[in-house]
Amino acid sequence: MGKTIRLHAEDWLGLGLVAVVGCGMAAGRELCIVRRMTAGLCAAANAPAICAPRAAMLWVQYQQAFGWAALLCGIAGFALGRRWPGVLAVAVGVAAVVNDNAANGILSTALGLIAWVGLLTGMPAS
């Protein structure tokens, strides 16, 4: 009774979006936040231009904004049963987990995946 799942063009674009956002966020975090050299440079009086996006990224992380944005997308994707809010929930959820907003990020990723996989498997659509 297995059902063949066929990915549509929107699903491939969604997978690409999740990969780009996840890899981009991981690379940005590794280059701008994790490196000790960058932290030292940004503590200096004449901080380079890389410190402004670093400060913004850290502020958004500390305010849990990645996690809350992902959770809103996850709830929208789950409640509406639509593909793109689910895809955005997964993408932003991955970004939230990478940026230490794991609780909301994991929950939103699960909600987004339920909505997305539900559409792929033919569960009742709205």
VMD Tcl script that draws the C-alpha trace (Angstrom):
set ca {
  {0.00 0.00 0.00}
  {2.96 2.29 -0.48}
  {2.33 5.55 -2.22}
  {4.80 7.08 -4.62}
  {5.66 10.64 -3.70}
  {6.54 12.86 -6.61}
  {8.20 16.15 -6.00}
  {6.89 19.08 -8.01}
  {8.93 22.07 -9.15}
  {7.82 24.01 -6.06}
  {9.17 21.26 -3.83}
  {12.57 21.30 -5.51}
  {12.66 25.10 -5.17}
  {11.73 24.72 -1.51}
  {14.52 22.19 -0.91}
  {16.93 24.57 -2.62}
  {15.73 27.46 -0.46}
  {16.19 25.42 2.71}
  {19.70 24.41 1.62}
  {20.71 27.97 0.68}
  {19.34 29.52 3.87}
  {20.84 26.80 6.08}
  {24.27 26.84 4.48}
  {24.32 30.64 4.23}
  {23.39 31.07 7.87}
  {25.94 28.49 8.99}
  {28.67 30.14 6.91}
  {27.72 33.63 8.11}
  {27.76 32.49 11.71}
  {31.11 30.74 11.28}
  {32.73 33.72 9.56}
  {31.20 36.60 11.52}
  {30.44 35.34 15.00}
  {32.37 32.21 15.93}
  {35.83 33.35 14.88}
  {37.77 34.87 17.74}
  {39.58 37.16 15.34}
  {36.29 38.79 14.33}
  {35.27 39.31 17.95}
  {38.61 40.95 18.64}
  {38.36 43.21 15.63}
  {34.85 44.30 16.54}
  {35.95 45.19 20.08}
  {38.51 47.63 18.69}
  {37.86 51.37 18.52}
  {38.03 51.47 14.72}
  {35.88 48.45 13.97}
  {35.75 47.27 10.34}
  {32.57 47.18 8.25}
  {31.92 43.49 9.01}
  {30.99 44.42 12.58}
  {27.66 46.06 11.69}
  {26.06 42.90 10.23}
  {27.66 40.90 13.03}
  {26.08 43.13 15.66}
  {22.71 42.95 13.91}
  {22.88 39.18 13.66}
  {23.80 38.86 17.34}
  {21.02 41.25 18.39}
  {18.41 39.28 16.41}
  {19.77 36.07 17.93}
  {19.64 37.42 21.50}
  {16.08 38.66 21.02}
  {15.07 35.16 19.82}
  {13.71 36.77 16.64}
  {14.88 33.92 14.41}
  {12.93 31.46 16.53}
  {9.77 33.56 16.79}
  {9.72 34.30 13.05}
  {10.16 30.61 12.33}
  {7.40 29.70 14.77}
  {4.99 32.14 13.11}
  {5.76 30.62 9.71}
  {5.36 27.12 11.15}
  {1.98 27.90 12.68}
  {0.83 29.52 9.42}
  {2.02 26.56 7.35}
  {0.40 24.06 9.68}
  {-2.88 25.94 10.08}
  {-3.28 26.91 6.44}
  {-1.96 23.67 4.98}
  {-0.05 25.54 2.30}
  {3.32 24.70 0.83}
  {5.23 28.00 1.00}
  {4.56 28.87 4.63}
  {5.70 25.33 5.44}
  {8.84 25.73 3.35}
  {9.59 29.08 4.98}
  {9.04 27.52 8.40}
  {11.61 24.84 7.62}
  {14.13 27.31 6.18}
  {13.80 29.88 8.96}
  {13.65 27.07 11.52}
  {17.03 25.80 10.33}
  {18.38 29.35 10.56}
  {16.97 29.62 14.08}
  {18.62 26.37 15.18}
  {21.95 27.47 13.72}
  {21.65 30.72 15.68}
  {20.92 29.10 19.04}
  {17.13 29.66 18.95}
  {16.63 25.93 18.98}
  {13.38 25.50 20.91}
  {11.22 27.56 18.58}
  {13.32 26.58 15.56}
  {12.80 22.85 16.05}
  {9.08 23.26 16.74}
  {8.56 25.42 13.66}
  {10.58 23.05 11.50}
  {8.37 20.17 12.66}
  {5.18 22.13 11.95}
  {6.47 23.18 8.53}
  {7.48 19.63 7.66}
  {4.06 18.30 8.70}
  {2.38 20.80 6.38}
  {4.82 20.21 3.52}
  {4.87 16.41 3.71}
  {1.11 16.42 4.16}
  {0.77 18.09 0.78}
  {3.21 15.63 -0.79}
  {1.40 12.58 0.52}
  {-2.06 13.80 -0.41}
  {-3.42 14.42 3.05}
  {-6.56 16.57 3.06}
  {-5.81 19.91 1.53}
  {-7.62 23.12 2.32}
}
mol new
graphics top color blue
foreach p $ca { graphics top sphere $p radius 0.5 }
foreach p [lrange $ca 0 end-1] q [lrange $ca 1 end] { graphics top cylinder $p $q radius 0.2 }
display resetview
